[in-house]
Amino acid sequence: MLKQMIKIIRLLGLRRAAAMKKHHEEGLKYIRGYAATTCWWILDVNGVIDRLEQAGSISIKELIKNKGWRPDILDAVLEYLDGIGLISLDGDVFSLTDSGRVLAAEPRGLFELTYAYEPCFANLEALLTGEKVFGRDIRRRITWVGVGSGRLCEQLPYPIMRRMVLDHGRRGVLDLGCGDMALPIGLCRMNDNIRCHGIDFDPDMIAFNHQQLAKQDFNGRLSCSQADMFTLENLPDNLPDFDCITACDTFHEYLQESERIVALLKTLQRRWPNAMFVIGEFCLQNPVWLRRHPTASLEHHLFHQLSRQQIGSAQQWRDIFRQADLKIAEENVFDMIGHGYFALKSA
């Protein structure tokens, strides 16, 4: 190996060889990020990561048999992930390395949310030329929006919102745009006196949730149904009298028509006049700050811009709440992560 390195240096010169190595490594971190993410998705979205966390290791032959996957393609994926240190191959079995276990924990939601928006990137040129339009020709993988967002929100948004709900003594919760129901699930775990119902417009998301409820519905205290929050049709008859209405990262998708959000909030107040609103929403961050601190908000802003969604400033949300005749009982805005939390009561 040393002889080969010396030969390369003699051919190119030390400065040129060192520069090539540096530039190659700079490009490789982006290429590897794409390749690694794509290969990691295969394991994640097909339940392999879950099985690895539960069982510790998996037989490759068994995986091929159960999934019907081509051995040569699976071997290529596993050899690559072994090469970059995310899994460890040992004969017929493989397991997660320490680095793999890290990615399978808290950052996992980043991969799942990116997978949800992957159709935007796969069709980026068509979006640029106008050949395709998001919403008409391209859609997010909505179940993975719910799963990825739910996992990420467990880091800060949901704990803050649950504390708001409990601190204000609320017991009957209606969660708008419930996604994978992670917010109400946590509430039901924390307090045996809480009853929660989630609604989501997407039938695939609700089908996913019904599968979860079949395993655990907290003795009937947790339920969900498909419904449009702007009409609230199809709500079950046996629901409690809600004294709290929650929504996390739900309203910004309609920010282009903010008057709809205002009208919705007023309608909800008329239907449940004693209910408190606990709302978590993205708050626009300063681009100059983001250039200095390139957090995951950069990718998040990109996802939203490609999918024709807006992010409002904290002041925009305050103005919307005021227009809806709501007063702020409690507020927590975190500029560094671009998120705000508001407990609201009728003015």
N, C-alpha and C positions, 0 to 999 in steps of 0.2 A: 504493500500500500504506500509506504513512504517513497519507494522508488518511483511509483506512478505520479505521486504529488510533485516530486522534484522534476520529473519530466515535463509535467504541465507547466510548472513555473518557468522552466527554461524555454518552453515554446511560446508562452504568452508574456512572460515578464511578471515579477512579483506584484507590482502595482495593479496590472491588468487582471491577474488571477484573483487577487484579493477583492477588487471591485466587482468582478463577475460573481464571486461567491456572495458578497453582501447584497447585490441587486437581485440575485436569484432567490435568496432567502426572503427578501422583502416581498417579492411577487408570490412566493410559495405560500406565505401565511394566508393570502386571500384565496388562492386556488385550493389549498388544503381545507380552508374553512368551508368552501362550497362542497367539496367531495366528502369531507367528514360529516357535514350536516346531512347530506343526502343519504349516506349510508346509515347514519344514526337513526334517521327517520324510519327506515325500513324496519329496524328492530323495535322502535318505540310504538309506531302506529299499529303494528301487528301483534302487540302484547308480549314481545320477547323480553323487553326491559323489565316488565312486571314480573315475568317468570324468573328472570335472573335474580331479581331482588328477593323473591320468595324462596327459590330453591337453591340459590348460590351458583349453580352451574347447569348447563343444558347439553344434552347429547345432540351432536350435529345430525346424526342419522335419524334420530327421533324427530328432530325439527323438520327435516326434509320430508319424512313420512307424514307428519301431521299437517304441514302446510302445503305439500305438493310442489315445493320449490325445486328449481334446477340445481343440482349439486355444484356444477361448475361456477354458476353465478354466485351462489351462497358462499362458496369457498373464496371467491375473489373478494367479496365484501368483508368476510371475517378476517382474511389475511391482511387486508388493508387496515381494518380497525385494530388488529393486533399490532401491526407495524407502527401505528401512531400512538399506541399505548392506551387505548380505551377498553380493550378486552384482552384476555390472555387465553391463547389456544394451548391445549394440552391433549394431543391425540384427537379423540373423537368428541371431547367436551370443550366448552369455553365458558369463561366467567368474566365478570367485570373486574377491571383493575381499580385501584384507588381513584384514579382520574375518572374512570367510567362511573364509579359510584357517586362522585361529585356531580357529574352532569345529570345523573338519574335522580338527583335530589332537587335542590332549589332552582337551579337554572333550567330544569326540564321544561318548565312552562314557556321559556323563551323559544325552545325548539318547536314546541307544539303550536304556539301562536304563529311562528313563522311558517310552519307547515300549512296552517289555515289560510295564509295569504299567498302561498306558493303559486297558485294559478295566476296571480297578477304578474309575478316575475317570469313565469313561463310564457306569458303573452305580452311581455313588455313592449316589444316592437309594434305589435298590433294595436296596443293602447296608444303608443306614440303617434302612429299614422292615422288613428281614428277608425281603422278597420273594425276594431272591436271596442265595445263600451262596457265598463263595469256595471253590473246589475242587469244588463241585457244579454251579453255574450259571456261574461266572466263572473263567477261568483266565488265567494270565500267557502272554505270547508267549514260550515257553520258549527258542526259538532266540535271541531278542534278549536274554534274560536272560544267556545264555552269551556272546554277542558283546559286549554292553555291559559286563558284569562283567569279561570278559577284557581289554577295552581299558583299563578303569579300573585293574585290578589291575597292569597293566604300569608304573604310576607308582610304586608302592612295594611292595605285597604280594608280587608274583611275584619281583622282584629279591631281596628279603630271603629268601624261601623257597628260591629257587635257590641262594643263597649258603650257606644252612644245609645243603642237600643235598650240595653240592660240598665244603664245608669238612669234612664228616664222612665224606667218601670214599665216598659211595653211588653205585652204578652200575646197579642194576635198580630202576626206579621204577613203582609202581602208583598211579595218580592216581584218587581216588574223587570222583565227581561232576565229571567232567573239563570239563564245559561245552564251550567251543570249543577245548579242548586248548592254550590259550596257555601254560600253565605248563610242560607237558612239551615243547612245541615249543621253548621257550626253552632248556630243559636240553639238548635234542639239538643245538641250534646251538652251545651253549657248550662241549660236551665230546663228542668223537667216540666215547668209550667207554661212553656211557650208552645204555641201552635203556629205553624208556618205553611203558607201556600205560595208556590211559585207559578208564574205564568210566563210563557214564551211563545212568540208567534211561529217559530219554526217547528214543523212536525218532527223532523229528525232529532232535534234537541229534546223534544218532549218524549219521543220514543226511547232515547238514551236514558232519560231520567226515570222513566217507568221501569226500566231494567234495574236501575239502582234501588228504586223504592221496593221492588220485589225482594231485595236482600235486606233492606232496613228502612222502615218508615216511622221509627220511633213510636211504636204503639199507636199509629194513626195520627200522630201529631204533625207529620210532614206529608204534603201532597203537592201535586202540580197539575196543570191543565194547559192545553193549547188555547191561547186567546190573544186578541189584538188589544193592547193596553189603551188604544184610542177609542175603542168601543166597549171593551170588557164584556163581550158576549161569551157564552159558553162557560161561565163560572159555575162550579158545582153549587147545589142548593144548601149543602150542610156545612158551609164555611163559617168560621167565627166572625164576630163583629170586630173587624180589624181596628186596632188602635195605633198601628204603625205601618207605614208604606215605605219600602226600601227600593232603591235603584242604584246599582253600581255600574258606571260606564255604559249607561243605557241611553240617556237623552242626547248625547253629543251626535249620534247618528242622524238626528233630526234638527240639528242646529241651523241648517240652511233655511228651515221654516220654523223659527223660534216661536212664532205665534201659536203653532200647534202644541208646543211644550207648555206654554202659558195656559192655553185652553184646557189641556189635559190636567194640569195641576189644579185648576179651578173646579173642573168636573169631579176630580177625586175628593176635593174638600167638601163639595156638596153631598157626595155619596157617603163619606165617612168624616163628618164634621169634627170629630174629636181625635182624629188620627194625627200623629206626628210624622213628618217626612224625614227620613235619614237618607241623604243622597251623597254618593261619591262620584266625582267626575274628574276627567282630565282637565288640567288647566295649562294653557299655552305657556311655553317657556321661551325666554329670550334667545334668539338665534346666536347672538354674540356669546352668551353664557354657555350655550351648548357647544360652540366651537372650542371653547376653552375646557369644557368638561364633556367630552363626547360619550355620554351615557347611552343606555339602551333606548332612551327617548328618541334618539335620531332615527333608529329603525322604526320605532312606533309611529313617529310622525310620517315617515315614508309610507308605511302600511296604509295609514289613513288618507294620505293624499292620493295614492294610487286607487283607492276604493271610494273616492269622492266623499269622504267624511271630513268634518271640520272639528277643530279643537278650540273651545272657547277659553277666554281668559277668566280668571277668578271674578273679575268685575262684571263680565258678561253674565256669569251665572247669578251673581247677586242681583243684577238688574232684572233678569228673568224671574227670579223668586219674588222680587218686589212687585213686578207687574202682575204676578199671580196672587197677590195679596197674602204673601207669606213673610213672616219675620224670622230672622235667624236667632235661634236659641243657643246654638253652639256652632263654632266654626274652627276647622283646622286645615290650613292650606300649607302644603309643603312645596315650595318653589323648586327645591333641588331635585324632586322627582316628578314635578308637574302634575300634582294631584291635590284635590281639595275635598273636604268632607263637611257636610252641612246638616245640622238638625234644625228642622223648620216647623213652625206652628202657624196657624191661621192668625193673621194680623188683627 
